[in-house]
Amino acid sequence: MEPAVEQLGSLPRSCVDNPSNPWNSDDVMPDAPAPVLLTGATGFVGRHVAVALQAAGFEVRAASRDPQASRRHSPELDWVRCDLTEPAQVRQALEGTRAAIYLYHGLGSGPAYDRREASCASTFRQMAEAAGVERIAYLGGIRPHGPASRHLSSRLETGRILRDGRIPTVELRAAMVIGHSSQSFALVRDIAFRLPMVALPPWLDRRSCPVSITDVAAALALALRVPLEHSAWFELPGPDCLSHRELVDRLCSAVGARLLEPRLPLTPRLASTLLAAISRVRGAVTRELVEGLMHDLLPEGPSFWSLFGTPTLRSVPEAIADALADELSPVSPSVESRRRIWATTRSWLGALEAGHGF
Ligand SMILES: NC(=O)c1ccc[n+]([C@@H]2O[C@H](COP(=O)([O-])OP(=O)(O)OC[C@H]3O[C@@H](n4cnc5c(N)ncnc54)[C@H](OP(=O)(O)O)[C@@H]3O)[C@@H](O)[C@H]2O)c1
């Protein structure tokens, strides 16, 4: 297998931005010389990425709008106040950091959330450049095979804004991330477990490659460690591509339930009203997520995984089992999930450093 670093030296042109970017590819991120700012650290993805960053040898500075409450919940992390809509707080939070993970989204924060997302990304980029940050990693959404919903357009626009700056930025594009407390996974989980008879609209035949939170967390931490001369985007698919209907079916199988399935011509609006009534996910968020399911969400661009060979990723049944087991844990991520993320990150990092691929 080709050494990972050599593969990285020849990134597909389609995903590389800013050819004039001055990043020096010899300057691979060393072990924790300065903290990494983790935005969205209180959220689903951020809580898991904190573990992966530590496993990858980084000191974590975790950002929260309410650092006192966050410290009570996760005293092991160093918390800093950072509301991304407040430029002064962003500047202070970034001071002295060498890299940053960008995980903010504004879903559910009001009607103009897409404008807010764009403005936060711009501010963050400017402040990060001023602070001398050398790498940003961002988890965004996949480009659909059809017109993008407002939510997905805004995720792509956030990626574009961050990549357009002077800092080499890795944008990872994922469809649904499977894990306990993922809002998109919670929707599907609640369809499977809370509806006595599953009325699935035909558009749930659309396909995607959902990915486990274990692999996403490790990928984001490694995105700070790969040598990179220019900003780039990559797909982050899971190993199994399937329809949303099949995903519901897999969830039912995981708990021994049967899927009774009349096909109803539910419009996205009707479906989101129904789902908002039965799901824990907030109505405004449900609507945006459902609209994002109208088209296939299949990877078409370069895969982040291919930079390293063919790592073993968690299958959909494994990821579902992890998520359901985590529901019973008093802490999130559960001890078992932390162990899994730690082991995955260490093993992939070891392969990267040895230059052997996975
Ligand atoms: N979950 C998925 O299936 C999935 C799939 C693909 C991509 N992604 C991407 O992954 C990223 C994280 O998603 P997630 O699922 O972890 O979302 P989440 O659980 O809703 O977390 C969102 C985070 O954003 C923070 N936040 C909200 N408003 C903020 C503000 N004004 N200033 C600073 N922080 C703010 C929240 O902090 P508070 O605690 O203060 O509210 C929270 O930590 C997003 O970019 C999303 O598009 C997720």
The ligand as a Gaussian input file, in Angstrom:
#p B3LYP/6-31G(d) Opt

LIG

0 1
 N      -25.618000      14.916000      13.055000
 C      -25.508000      14.575000      11.781000
 O      -26.112000      13.584000      11.309000
 C      -24.623000      15.368000      10.863000
 C      -24.462000      14.931000       9.545000
 C      -23.635000      15.648000       8.680000
 C      -23.002000      16.787000       9.127000
 N      -23.196000      17.210000      10.411000
 C      -22.547000      18.463000      10.809000
 O      -21.863000      18.338000      12.036000
 C      -21.847000      19.589000      12.716000
 C      -22.311000      19.400000      14.143000
 O      -23.597000      18.827000      14.143000
 P      -24.234000      18.154000      15.455000
 O      -25.062000      17.021000      14.966000
 O      -23.200000      17.911000      16.491000
 O      -25.209000      19.322000      15.941000
 P      -25.751000      19.658000      17.407000
 O      -25.757000      18.449000      18.269000
 O      -27.040000      20.360000      17.196000
 O      -24.665000      20.666000      17.976000
 C      -24.586000      21.984000      17.496000
 C      -23.533000      22.729000      18.280000
 O      -23.503000      24.078000      17.816000
 C      -23.448000      24.920000      18.969000
 N      -24.015000      26.236000      18.705000
 C      -25.267000      26.563000      18.332000
 N      -25.386000      27.897000      18.204000
 C      -24.164000      28.419000      18.526000
 C      -23.643000      29.739000      18.584000
 N      -24.383000      30.825000      18.293000
 N      -22.357000      29.897000      18.953000
 C      -21.575000      28.835000      19.257000
 N      -22.007000      27.554000      19.210000
 C      -23.295000      27.363000      18.850000
 C      -24.280000      24.200000      20.005000
 O      -23.951000      24.704000      21.278000
 P      -25.043000      24.966000      22.456000
 O      -24.874000      23.794000      23.380000
 O      -24.606000      26.239000      23.056000
 O      -26.403000      25.041000      21.800000
 C      -23.804000      22.766000      19.773000
 O      -22.602000      22.524000      20.465000
 C      -22.710000      20.533000      11.873000
 O      -21.869000      21.290000      11.056000
 C      -23.540000      19.584000      11.030000
 O      -23.950000      20.158000       9.814000
 C      -23.970000      16.525000      11.291000

